Amino acid sequence: MKKRIGIQYRRASTNQELQKNSLDIQDHSNRNFAESNNIELIGSFEDYASGSDDDRVEFNKALSYARKHAC
């Protein structure tokens, strides 16, 4: 079976101290999901920002990257 490509986007609260393990936990979950579903992660993006903010820098980079690489 041909491996699919994908990216991961991780976001945590604006308070880095309260969310210090959040991105690592998300990374672990995302990588397990990708491995279980034959997906090669070719990009990774992360923000410490409010989820209600659609102008998150890395979020918009992730969307652009995904479109460009058909992820």
Secondary structure, DSSP 8 states (H G I E B T S, - for coil): ---EEEEEEEEE-S-TTTTTTHHHHHHHHHHHHHHHTTEEEEEEEEEES-TT-TT-HHHHHHHHHHHHHT-
